[in-house]
Amino acid sequence: MTIVVSCGEPAGIGPEVAAKAWDALRLPMLWIGDPRHLPPGTPVAEVSGPEEAEEASVRALPVLARDFGPPAVPGRPDPAHAQGVIDAIAEGVALIREERARALCTAPISKEALIRGAGFAYPGHTEFLAHLGGHVDVVMMLACEALRVVPATIHIPISRVPGLLTPDLLERVLRVTHAALRDDWGLPAPRIAVAGLNPHAGEGGLMGTEEKTLIEPVLEHLRGEGMDLKGPLPADTMFHEEARRGYDAAVCMYHDQALIPIKTLDFARGVNVTLGLPFVRTSPDHGTAFGIAGQDRADARSMIAALRLADEVSRRRGVAWRR
């Protein structure tokens, strides 16, 4: 079965990196969107469904063509395209639910454009996919060859992190991460490093008490179930090469604590993976990049890595939709 690629924001670099990734990989993939939005000269094979994609992908980018109305102007999102972008994501998920495709790779969206054009009711891709997957608990992982990181809290002001970081939240994040490493990465006994919230992991309470009052009790509880959890650890010593050899993924307490190390190690090949869904979903770890859209300057390495990871994990799962 094929991997579905949703078009993302037509005025951004999504169509360009999808075309470049197909050219680099020639994996069985099916792009859903308006073929007029692809870069000029892209070899396109319009198909009626994913069943035709494997044969077509050898010579051209298989496209499930949908009419989005107006043409796309690079760098200038059009609200008229918003519903088409949303429908492409939903259609991709539906094809996986029907077991006609085996994974979803999503190109970047513009949340502002979707809200303005279609009243999009979700904070972003991840929440929409959780809804389509059956209102499941999901966790964001960023992955590259050298590191996997999971932020327990994501797009919130740093001042709100201590209040939102609860024992229930941390336990849920650790359980979802552990299950994904076991089931999707094939690690029978995952090793997870857990960062502290404060400098030096609180320095025994001198620099903060969340480690002792919140993080340590959760770790002790889950260790009692057999989980291999290291921490809470000082975040400033968790990410050098020797330290990384000691764990399979790192759970961090807030956005930048997780994303700075992975973007420093491999800025161009990071992949966003949504853990906890009944299907496999990956995405390049970058945005719409309106400033370079339509100029043939977009770096497709993150999209290539996202497709490769979707291929790898979905083959390991062996099922398109986990019931």
C-alpha positions in Angstrom: 0.0 0.0 0.0 1.0 3.6 -0.6 1.8 6.6 1.6 -0.6 9.5 1.3 0.8 13.0 1.2 -1.6 15.8 1.9 -0.8 19.0 0.0 -0.6 21.5 2.8 -0.7 25.2 2.2 -0.6 25.7 -1.6 1.1 29.1 -1.4 4.0 27.6 0.7 6.8 25.2 0.0 4.7 22.0 0.6 4.1 21.3 -3.1 7.7 21.9 -4.0 9.2 19.6 -1.3 6.7 16.9 -2.1 7.7 16.9 -5.8 11.4 16.9 -4.8 10.9 14.1 -2.4 9.1 12.0 -4.9 11.9 12.6 -7.4 14.5 11.6 -4.8 12.7 8.5 -3.5 10.2 7.2 -6.1 8.4 5.5 -3.2 4.8 4.5 -3.7 3.1 7.8 -2.6 -0.1 9.6 -3.4 -0.3 13.4 -3.3 -3.8 14.8 -2.6 -4.3 18.3 -3.9 -4.7 20.5 -6.9 -2.1 19.6 -9.5 -1.9 23.2 -10.7 -0.3 24.0 -7.4 2.7 21.8 -8.0 5.9 23.3 -9.4 5.9 23.8 -13.2 7.4 20.8 -15.0 6.5 18.2 -12.3 5.7 14.9 -13.9 2.2 14.2 -12.8 0.1 11.0 -13.1 -3.5 11.7 -12.2 -5.0 8.5 -10.6 -8.4 7.6 -9.3 -7.1 6.0 -6.1 -4.1 4.8 -4.1 -4.3 1.4 -5.8 -2.8 2.9 -9.0 -0.1 4.8 -7.2 2.6 2.1 -6.9 2.9 1.6 -10.7 2.5 5.3 -11.5 5.1 6.5 -9.0 8.0 4.9 -11.0 7.5 7.5 -13.8 5.6 10.4 -12.2 4.1 11.8 -9.0 0.8 10.1 -8.5 -1.9 12.7 -7.8 -5.4 12.4 -6.5 -6.5 15.6 -8.2 -8.9 18.0 -6.4 -10.0 21.4 -7.7 -9.2 24.1 -5.1 -10.6 26.9 -7.3 -8.1 29.8 -7.8 -4.5 29.2 -8.7 -1.9 29.5 -6.0 0.3 32.6 -5.7 3.6 31.7 -4.0 3.9 33.4 -0.6 0.3 34.7 -0.6 -2.2 32.2 1.0 -5.7 32.4 -0.4 -8.6 31.7 2.0 -10.4 30.1 -0.9 -8.0 27.2 -0.7 -8.6 26.5 3.0 -11.4 24.0 2.7 -9.5 22.0 0.1 -6.4 21.8 2.4 -8.6 20.5 5.3 -10.4 18.0 3.0 -7.1 16.7 1.7 -6.0 15.8 5.2 -9.3 14.2 6.1 -9.4 12.3 2.8 -5.9 10.9 3.5 -7.0 9.7 6.9 -10.1 8.1 5.4 -8.0 6.2 2.9 -6.0 4.7 5.7 -9.1 3.9 7.7 -10.3 2.0 4.7 -6.9 0.2 4.5 -6.3 1.5 1.0 -3.2 3.4 2.2 -0.8 2.7 5.0 0.5 6.0 6.3 0.0 9.8 6.1 2.7 12.4 5.6 1.4 15.9 5.9 2.9 19.0 4.3 2.9 22.2 6.4 -0.3 24.2 6.7 -1.0 27.8 7.5 -3.3 27.8 10.6 -4.2 31.4 10.0 -5.3 30.7 6.4 -7.4 27.8 7.5 -9.1 29.8 10.3 -9.8 32.8 8.0 -10.9 30.7 5.0 -12.8 27.8 6.7 -13.2 28.6 10.4 -10.7 25.8 11.3 -11.5 24.9 14.8 -8.3 23.2 15.9 -5.0 24.6 17.2 -3.1 22.7 14.4 -2.6 19.5 12.5 -2.0 17.3 15.5 -5.3 18.2 17.2 -7.2 17.7 14.0 -5.6 14.3 13.4 -6.4 13.3 17.0 -10.1 14.2 16.2 -10.0 12.2 13.0 -8.4 9.3 14.8 -11.2 9.0 17.3 -10.4 11.7 19.9 -7.3 9.8 21.1 -4.5 11.0 23.3 -1.6 12.1 21.2 2.0 13.2 21.8 4.4 15.1 19.5 7.8 13.5 18.9 10.6 15.1 16.9 13.0 12.5 15.4 16.2 12.4 13.5 19.0 9.8 13.2 20.8 11.1 16.3 17.9 11.8 18.6 14.2 11.4 19.5 12.6 14.1 21.7 9.2 14.5 23.1 8.1 17.8 24.8 5.5 17.3 27.5 4.1 20.8 27.0 4.3 22.4 23.6 3.1 25.8 22.3 2.5 27.7 25.5 4.3 30.6 27.2 7.1 29.5 29.4 5.3 31.2 32.3 2.4 28.7 32.0 4.5 25.5 31.9 4.7 24.9 35.7 1.0 25.2 36.0 0.1 22.9 33.1 2.8 20.3 33.9 0.7 17.9 36.1 1.4 14.4 37.2 -1.4 13.1 35.0 0.0 14.9 31.9 3.5 13.6 32.4 2.3 10.1 33.0 0.2 10.2 29.9 3.2 11.5 27.8 5.5 8.8 29.1 3.0 6.0 28.5 2.3 7.1 24.9 6.0 7.5 24.2 6.9 4.1 25.8 4.2 2.3 23.8 5.3 4.0 20.5 9.0 3.1 21.0 7.9 -0.5 21.7 5.3 -1.0 19.0 6.4 1.3 16.2 10.2 1.3 16.7 10.4 -2.3 17.7 12.3 -1.7 21.0 11.2 -4.4 23.4 12.5 -2.5 26.5 12.6 1.3 25.6 14.9 3.5 27.6 13.6 7.0 28.2 15.5 9.9 29.7 13.4 12.5 31.5 14.6 16.0 31.9 14.0 18.1 35.0 12.1 21.4 34.7 14.6 23.6 36.5 18.3 24.2 36.1 20.4 21.3 37.3 17.2 19.4 37.8 16.4 21.6 40.8 19.8 21.1 42.5 18.2 19.1 45.4 15.4 21.7 45.8 17.7 24.8 45.8 16.7 25.8 42.3 13.1 24.5 42.3 11.0 21.7 43.7 9.0 20.4 40.8 11.5 17.5 40.3 10.9 16.2 43.8 7.2 17.0 44.1 6.0 16.2 40.6 8.4 14.4 38.3 10.1 11.9 40.7 6.8 10.5 42.0 5.6 9.8 38.4 8.8 8.2 37.4 8.8 6.0 40.5 5.3 4.9 39.9 6.0 3.9 36.3 9.3 2.2 37.2 7.2 0.0 39.4 5.4 -1.2 36.3 8.8 -2.0 34.7 9.5 1.1 32.6 13.2 2.0 32.2 13.1 5.7 33.1 16.2 7.8 33.8 15.8 11.1 35.6 14.8 13.7 36.3 18.1 14.7 34.6 19.7 18.2 34.2 18.7 19.2 30.7 22.1 20.8 29.9 23.9 17.4 30.2 21.4 15.2 28.4 22.2 15.7 24.8 25.9 15.3 24.2 26.9 12.2 22.2 27.9 9.9 25.1 24.7 10.8 27.0 22.5 10.0 24.0 23.9 6.5 23.8 22.1 5.8 27.1 18.5 6.2 26.0 16.1 5.7 23.1 14.1 8.9 23.5 14.2 12.0 25.8 11.0 13.4 27.3 11.4 17.1 28.1 9.2 19.5 30.1 8.7 22.3 27.5 9.1 23.1 23.8 12.5 24.7 23.5 14.1 22.2 26.0 13.3 19.5 23.4 13.6 21.3 20.1 16.8 23.2 20.6 19.0 20.0 20.8 17.4 18.2 17.8 17.5 21.3 15.6 21.1 21.9 16.6 22.0 18.2 15.8 20.1 17.9 12.5 18.2 21.0 11.5 17.5 19.9 7.9 16.3 16.3 8.6 14.1 16.5 11.6 10.7 14.8 11.4 7.5 15.5 13.3 5.8 12.2 14.3 2.4 12.1 16.1 2.4 9.3 18.6 -0.8 7.7 19.9 -2.8 7.8 16.6 -4.3 4.6 15.3 -2.4 5.3 12.0 1.1 6.5 11.2 1.6 10.2 10.6 4.8 12.1 9.9 5.5 15.6 8.7 8.6 17.6 7.9 9.8 19.7 10.8 9.4 23.1 9.2 6.7 25.5 8.2 5.2 27.0 5.0 8.3 29.2 4.4 6.3 31.8 2.4 9.4 33.9 1.9 11.0 31.3 -0.4 7.9 29.7 -1.9 7.9 29.4 -5.7 11.6 30.0 -6.0 12.9 26.4 -6.2 15.0 27.1 -3.1 13.2 24.8 -0.6 15.2 22.1 1.1 13.4 18.8 0.8 15.5 16.8 3.2 13.0 17.0 6.0 10.2 15.8 3.7 12.4 13.0 2.4 13.1 11.9 6.0 9.4 12.2 6.9 8.5 9.9 4.0 11.2 7.4 4.9 10.1 7.3 8.5 6.5 6.9 7.6 7.5 4.0 5.3 9.7 2.4 8.0 7.2 2.7 10.9 4.1 1.6 8.9 5.9 -1.5 7.6 6.9 -2.4 11.1 3.3 -1.9 12.4 2.0 -4.2 9.6 -1.5 -2.7 9.9 -2.8 0.6 8.4 -5.2 1.3 11.1 -4.7 0.0 14.6 -8.1 -1.1 16.0 
